């Protein structure tokens, strides 16, 4: 469950990058979600989207290429985490 929250935080942090990668203009997306373009730009810079705003934007920009990009970003974040080898894990678990 913690991973779900962490992934959500990562998604929220990367919304600006996802919007840029989507190829849509800020003004177009702002209009589609019923927001002033200037407010949209500020939120994009600050990353302070509401849950509803994020959902509306993702419905508009989501596609396979964007999902691949985001998955790559998640994997890069995971590379920074500490890991153990399989043999170390077996030893820690007391397996033979």
N, C-alpha and C positions, 0 to 999 in steps of 0.2 A: 504494500500500500504506500509505503514511503516513496517508492520509485515513481508511482503515479504522480505524487505531489512534486517530486523533483523534476519529472518530465514536463509537468505543467509550468513550473517556474522557468524552465529552460525555454519552453515554447513562448512564453510571455516575453522573456528577455530577447528572443530572436525575432519577434514579430516584424520589427522594422526591416531586418535583413530579408525575411520571407516576402514582405511586400515589395522590396526592391527587386528581388529575384523573379517575382511573378510577372514583372513587365507592365503592370497596370499603373496608371498615373494616380497620384494621391487625390487629385480633384475628382476623378472618376469614382474611386472607391468611397471617398467622402460622400459624394452625392448618393451613391447606392445605399449607404448605410444611414443616410439622413443626418449627416454631420457637416458643419462648416469646414471648408478646406483648411483654413488656418488652424482650427482646433485639431483637425486630423493630423496636420504636420507636427504640431506640438506634442500630441500624444505619441506619434511615431518616434520622435526624438527622445522623449522621456520614458517611453515604454509603460505608461500607466493606463493601459486599456482595461475596461471593465470586461467581465466574462461575456456579456452579451455582445459587446463590440468585437471581441476576438472571434466569437462564433460567426457573426455576420461577415466579417472579413474573410475568414477561412472558407466559408461557403462559396464566396466569390473567387478566391484565388487558388483553391486546392486543385492540384493535378498531380500526376505521377512524378513528373520531373521535380516539382517542389517538395514532394514527400521524400524523394531520394536525397535531395539536398539537406533537408532537415534531419533525416536519419544519419547522414554523414556527420552532421554537427553533433548529434547525440553521441555517436561513436567516438568522435574526437574528445568529447568531454569524459567519456568512460576511460579512455586511455590514460588519463591523468590520475585515476584512482589506483590505490594500492591493490595488487593482486598477489596470489600465491600460486605456485605450480601445483600440478595434480599430485606429484609425489609428496610435496609439503602438506597438502590437504589430507592425503591418505594418512600421513604420519600423525597429524594433529587429531584426526578422527580415531586413531588407533586401529586402522585397517591394515591388513597385511597384503 
